[in-house]
């Protein structure tokens, strides 16, 4: 995983909805991906409990970051947006 401090701060000024909405959307997409994976694992003939726990922990971390967005300043918001955009790309292309 990439640490927030290691993530470059992108320029979202050209996007509609502002940095806060972009960050929130990115986090929600990642949470949705984890929810889908958890549900699929539960439906498997032999669910992998360890994987389910890992997915739940990752989802909780994303939910915690989503909560942090409520009080985050512009730089931290931009970092969270970049981190979750990259994470979503990684999750959906692997």
N, C-alpha and C positions, 0 to 999 in steps of 0.2 A: 504494500500500500504506500501511497505517496503522502508524506506529511504536509499539512497545510502550509507550513513555513517554506517548504521546498517548491511549492506550486507558484509559477509566475502569475502575476496579476494581469488578466486580459482586459482589453477595452471593449466593454459592452455598450458603449454610448450609441452605437448605430442600431441597436436592437430595440424593438418596441417592448414596453412593459417594464423597463428599468431593471437594474441589477437585482433588486430584491425578488422580483417575479421570476427572473431567469434562474436565480439560485434555487428558489422554492420549486420551480418546475423540474429542475435537474434532480434535486433530492427526491421529489415525489416519483419521478420515473425510476430511479434506482430502488426505492422502497417497493414500487409495483413489481419490478423484476424479481426482487427477493420473495415477495408474496407468491408470485407465479411459480417460482422454483420450489418453495416450501410446499405448496399445494400439490405440485407434480410429484414430489418425493413422497408425500403422504399417500398418494394414489398408486404408487409403485407396488408391485406384488410383494416385494420385501423392502420396506422403507429403510433407508440408511439413517439411523437415529443420530449418528455423529454428524453427518452432513446437514441434517435438519437443524441441529443445535448450532452449527457454524453459520448457517443461513440466518437463523433467528438472531444470533449475536450481531452479525453484519447489518441486518435490518434495524436492530435496536440502535446501533451506532449511527445509522443514517437518520433515524427518528430523533436522536439526541442532537445531531447537527441541524436538523430542521427546526428544532426548538431554539437552538442558539441563534438562528437567523432573526428571531424576533428582536434581539437586542444587539445584533452585530452591526458594526460600523461598515462603511463602504468598502474598505480594503478587505476585511474579513469576509464580507458578503461576496466579493469578487473571487476570493480564494476558494470559498465553498462552491460557488458556481463552477469554477474551472475544475476543481477536484471531482465534482460529481458528473460533470459533462465527460471528463476523461474516464471515470469509473464506468459510466453507462456504456461508453464506446467499447471499453475493455470487456465488459460483461456480455455485450451483445455480439461481439465479433469472435469470442473464444469458444 
